[in-house]
Each structure stands twice: as C-alpha cells, then as structure tokens.
Amino acid sequence: MIFQENTPIANTFGINTQSRYFAEYKDISELQEILNSDIFKKNKFLHIGAGSNLLFLSDFNGVILHSKIQGITECRGVASNAHYADEVFLRAGAGVLWDDFVKYTVEMGFFGAENLSLIPGEVGAAAVQNIGAYGVEAKDIISAVETVEISSGETRIFTNEECRFAYRESIFKDEEKGKYIVTSVTFRLSKTPIFRLDYGNLSECPKDLPAIRETIIKIREEKLPDYKVLGNAGSFFKNPYICIAHYEGLKKHYPTLPHYPVNDEVVKIPAAWLIEQCGWKGKSLGNAAVYDKQALVIVNKGGATAQEIKALSDKIIADVKGKFHIDICPEVNFIG
Ligand SMILES: Cc1cc2nc3c(=O)[nH]c(=O)nc-3n(C[C@H](O)[C@H](O)[C@H](O)COP(=O)(O)OP(=O)(O)OC[C@H]3O[C@@H](n4cnc5c(N)ncnc54)[C@H](O)[C@@H]3O)c2cc1C
C-alpha cells in the first residue's frame, strides 16, 4: 500500500487544496492494510468520493482515503424488505461512478434509479448522502450497505432500516460519522415498469426508461451549471422544515410562499425561494456568486477561495434568518 504525499484533493468547486497523505485501495484487504498502518493510526483522516459535496477550508493535514472498488454484479438480496414482484438486486462497488451505475440500470431495463441520472459522485457517497432528485431518493432503492468498521477493520452490513435514511441524511453522516467506510451498496430494482413521474414537468415524459433518463439529463444540464466550467457542489443548502404555525404566520406577509406538506405539523420550504426573496439570485460576493438560474447553487466565478464561498454562505444564512426567521443549513460538507 502506498501513501502519496502532498496531493491535490479532488473537488467540484475548483478550489486548490492538498492533503498531507492520500491513499486509494481496490478491495477490502487493501483497505484493512491501510487502516492498520502507522501513518493512518497517527493522523486524522477523511474518506472522500469524487469531492462533489465538499468544501475544504484549508489544506488537509491528515490522510485522505478514496475507494477504487469497482464492479456491478447481480446478487441475492441481503435484506428482507423486498417488495417488488419481479425484482433484481445489484451490488455496486463504492468507487463506481454514480451515473455509470444509473446508466447501467437503464441499459439493463431495471427500474428505480433513472430519476437520479447525472448526479455527480460515487456509489459509496450516494448511500452516505442519501442523494435525491425528481421525487426519488437513494434510500428508495438501497437494500443494504456493506462497510468496514474503522476501529476494528471488520466488515459489517447495514440493512436499509439500520442506515436510518432521512432527507440527505444517513447514520454514516450522523451517529456513526467517521466510524465506517462504505465498500459496496446493494440496490433493489424492479424488472417490471414502475415510473415516478409526478415531479415537476416529468408527467409529460414518455413512459420509457431511456427517454426518462434523457429528459432528466436535459433538464439538469439546462438548470445546473457545469462544474467543470463554473465550480459548484449542486444545491448548497438543504430545504428547511418549519412548523405549520410559523408557515401560516409567514403566509400572511408572503402570500406566494411555496411549501410542501411533510406531515400534520411540519412543511418544507424551498430554500431557493427564500434566497431569491433576499435578493441574492445572480449576486456575487468577491469571486463567489449565487447562480443566476438557480438560487440554491453557489458558484466559483473563477479564483474564488473556500473562505469567499463560506462568507457568501454565511451572509445568505443570516439574511434568510433576518427576513423569515428560518434557519437554512448547508448541504455541502465543510472540512477544516
Ligand atoms: C452539479 C452538481 C449537482 C448535484 N446534484 C445533486 C442532486 O440532484 N441531488 C443530490 O442529492 N446531490 C447532488 N449533488 C451533490 C453530490 O453529487 C452528492 O452529494 C454526491 O453523493 C457526492 O458524491 P461524492 O462521491 O462526490 O462524495 P464526496 O463529496 O467526496 O463526499 C460526500 C460525503 O460522503 C463521505 N464519503 C464518500 N465516500 C465514502 C465512503 N466510501 N465511505 C464513507 N463515507 C464516504 C464523505 O466523507 C463526505 O462526508 C450535486 C453536486 C453537483 C456538483
């Protein structure tokens, strides 16, 4: 096993930072060897995927790990929560690019992952983050998550329920943060058509797997900036949940306030609307800016530092709090 030193860290913000040590592994035994090494034991560490949801505030003075575990194979289900009449279980390595996995499922004619087309990143992080788009979340198709426990080096499988998935959350970002490394994920997909087209303008989409994938790719390419041109991490903030009484109070002052019912007590408010109302859409602070076509996205206009991006994020959070008494939280993981 080889540790590289002073290595640039991959990230979609286009910000230059380095890690003191960097190591990749292609299977579980190589990972266990790294976990047993002196360098790993003596330094802080972070496991990254493709860096599409990370903002490094400084160089990382520790070990950065990255999975090169590849492969998508059909397997037997490992969980008892199967519910499709005619289903298939696919096990994908944590290092597989998420969109390669989605493309594979569409080519094979398996239903369930297509709405999550073109989300950047890798399979391991998709489970950690519980990625979501167009009415579907990773949790809807994850059957089980295979991991290695960092302290013992032993393998452990988490069932879907044990992962405690919630909106952009999982046990791996919460109670068990920094304790497990995801090595592969098993997905449960349907061989018979099941479409989720009740989100936005998808209802007009033909009921055909490749057509749905193409439509979603087209919408995303029109709506979101290409991070290779304009550095960004997708939605910078999560959509906040507020209680009904708070919503009713705001509605009197802002009759067009959009909301999505969550349950009898709570509604979800689109953070993009709040940010736009605060006048931030298309506005800059230094070299960081709020994207002019989608207020939820913060972009690096060129040469932005992580501090400039954080300063803009702090200002937006304060303005939304001041105007609406709503706390919005970053979806992006700040490191350092
Ligand atoms: C243009 C753009 C559009 C986006 N659109 C969406 C969207 O529609 N929906 C959505 O949900 N997200 C979206 N995102 C955010 C991003 O794609 C997801 O958060 C994605 O899951 C990040 O994957 P990654 O491999 O880059 O992980 P990273 O950003 O590198 O890491 C994310 C987190 O996962 C942890 N992690 C990574 N790999 C492992 C592993 N093997 N074991 C344990 N922990 C691990 C990291 O420590 C970190 O906490 C978008 C991002 C961009 C740039």
The ligand as an SDF file (V2000), in Angstrom:
LIG
                    3D

 53 58  0  0  0  0  0  0  0  0999 V2000
  -23.5320   19.8740  -10.3120 C   0  0  0  0  0  0  0  0  0  0  0  0
  -23.9380   19.0810   -9.0870 C   0  0  0  0  0  0  0  0  0  0  0  0
  -25.2520   18.6300   -8.9980 C   0  0  0  0  0  0  0  0  0  0  0  0
  -25.6570   17.8910   -7.8680 C   0  0  0  0  0  0  0  0  0  0  0  0
  -26.9570   17.4410   -7.8030 N   0  0  0  0  0  0  0  0  0  0  0  0
  -27.3640   16.7230   -6.7370 C   0  0  0  0  0  0  0  0  0  0  0  0
  -28.7110   16.2220   -6.6670 C   0  0  0  0  0  0  0  0  0  0  0  0
  -29.5240   16.3940   -7.5720 O   0  0  0  0  0  0  0  0  0  0  0  0
  -29.0570   15.5070   -5.5640 N   0  0  0  0  0  0  0  0  0  0  0  0
  -28.1850   15.2500   -4.5500 C   0  0  0  0  0  0  0  0  0  0  0  0
  -28.5770   14.5960   -3.5790 O   0  0  0  0  0  0  0  0  0  0  0  0
  -26.9020   15.7050   -4.6000 N   0  0  0  0  0  0  0  0  0  0  0  0
  -26.4780   16.4250   -5.6560 C   0  0  0  0  0  0  0  0  0  0  0  0
  -25.1990   16.9030   -5.7110 N   0  0  0  0  0  0  0  0  0  0  0  0
  -24.2780   16.6420   -4.5970 C   0  0  0  0  0  0  0  0  0  0  0  0
  -23.3610   15.4070   -4.7970 C   0  0  0  0  0  0  0  0  0  0  0  0
  -23.4180   14.9570   -6.1090 O   0  0  0  0  0  0  0  0  0  0  0  0
  -23.7540   14.2820   -3.8430 C   0  0  0  0  0  0  0  0  0  0  0  0
  -23.7020   14.7110   -2.5030 O   0  0  0  0  0  0  0  0  0  0  0  0
  -22.8540   13.0500   -4.0290 C   0  0  0  0  0  0  0  0  0  0  0  0
  -23.3620   11.9480   -3.3250 O   0  0  0  0  0  0  0  0  0  0  0  0
  -21.4200   13.3040   -3.5760 C   0  0  0  0  0  0  0  0  0  0  0  0
  -20.6620   12.1910   -4.0060 O   0  0  0  0  0  0  0  0  0  0  0  0
  -19.0910   12.1950   -3.9790 P   0  0  0  0  0  0  0  0  0  0  0  0
  -18.6400   10.8340   -4.4090 O   0  0  0  0  0  0  0  0  0  0  0  0
  -18.5610   13.3250   -4.7290 O   0  0  0  0  0  0  0  0  0  0  0  0
  -18.8200   12.3570   -2.4070 O   0  0  0  0  0  0  0  0  0  0  0  0
  -17.9260   13.4350   -1.6400 P   0  0  0  0  0  0  0  0  0  0  0  0
  -18.4700   14.7940   -1.9060 O   0  0  0  0  0  0  0  0  0  0  0  0
  -16.4870   13.1940   -1.9090 O   0  0  0  0  0  0  0  0  0  0  0  0
  -18.2580   13.0160   -0.1290 O   0  0  0  0  0  0  0  0  0  0  0  0
  -19.5420   13.2290    0.4000 C   0  0  0  0  0  0  0  0  0  0  0  0
  -19.6230   12.6200    1.8090 C   0  0  0  0  0  0  0  0  0  0  0  0
  -19.5800   11.2010    1.7180 O   0  0  0  0  0  0  0  0  0  0  0  0
  -18.4930   10.6820    2.5070 C   0  0  0  0  0  0  0  0  0  0  0  0
  -17.9830    9.5130    1.7630 N   0  0  0  0  0  0  0  0  0  0  0  0
  -17.6610    9.4570    0.4510 C   0  0  0  0  0  0  0  0  0  0  0  0
  -17.3330    8.1910    0.1040 N   0  0  0  0  0  0  0  0  0  0  0  0
  -17.4480    7.4390    1.2380 C   0  0  0  0  0  0  0  0  0  0  0  0
  -17.2410    6.0420    1.5150 C   0  0  0  0  0  0  0  0  0  0  0  0
  -16.8930    5.1540    0.5850 N   0  0  0  0  0  0  0  0  0  0  0  0
  -17.4320    5.6360    2.8150 N   0  0  0  0  0  0  0  0  0  0  0  0
  -17.8100    6.5270    3.7740 C   0  0  0  0  0  0  0  0  0  0  0  0
  -18.0250    7.8370    3.5520 N   0  0  0  0  0  0  0  0  0  0  0  0
  -17.8490    8.2780    2.2950 C   0  0  0  0  0  0  0  0  0  0  0  0
  -17.5270   11.8240    2.6370 C   0  0  0  0  0  0  0  0  0  0  0  0
  -16.7270   11.7110    3.7910 O   0  0  0  0  0  0  0  0  0  0  0  0
  -18.4690   13.0160    2.7250 C   0  0  0  0  0  0  0  0  0  0  0  0
  -18.9800   13.1220    4.0390 O   0  0  0  0  0  0  0  0  0  0  0  0
  -24.7400   17.6250   -6.8290 C   0  0  0  0  0  0  0  0  0  0  0  0
  -23.4100   18.0630   -6.9460 C   0  0  0  0  0  0  0  0  0  0  0  0
  -23.0100   18.7840   -8.0650 C   0  0  0  0  0  0  0  0  0  0  0  0
  -21.5850   19.2330   -8.1890 C   0  0  0  0  0  0  0  0  0  0  0  0
  1  2  1  0
  2  3  1  0
  2 52  2  0
  3  4  2  0
  4  5  1  0
  4 50  1  0
  5  6  2  0
  6  7  1  0
  6 13  1  0
  7  8  2  0
  7  9  1  0
  9 10  1  0
 10 11  2  0
 10 12  1  0
 12 13  2  0
 13 14  1  0
 14 15  1  0
 14 50  1  0
 15 16  1  0
 16 17  1  0
 16 18  1  0
 18 19  1  0
 18 20  1  0
 20 21  1  0
 20 22  1  0
 22 23  1  0
 23 24  1  0
 24 25  2  0
 24 26  1  0
 24 27  1  0
 27 28  1  0
 28 29  2  0
 28 30  1  0
 28 31  1  0
 31 32  1  0
 32 33  1  0
 33 34  1  0
 33 48  1  0
 34 35  1  0
 35 36  1  0
 35 46  1  0
 36 37  1  0
 36 45  1  0
 37 38  2  0
 38 39  1  0
 39 40  1  0
 39 45  2  0
 40 41  1  0
 40 42  2  0
 42 43  1  0
 43 44  2  0
 44 45  1  0
 46 47  1  0
 46 48  1  0
 48 49  1  0
 50 51  2  0
 51 52  1  0
 52 53  1  0
M  END
$$$$
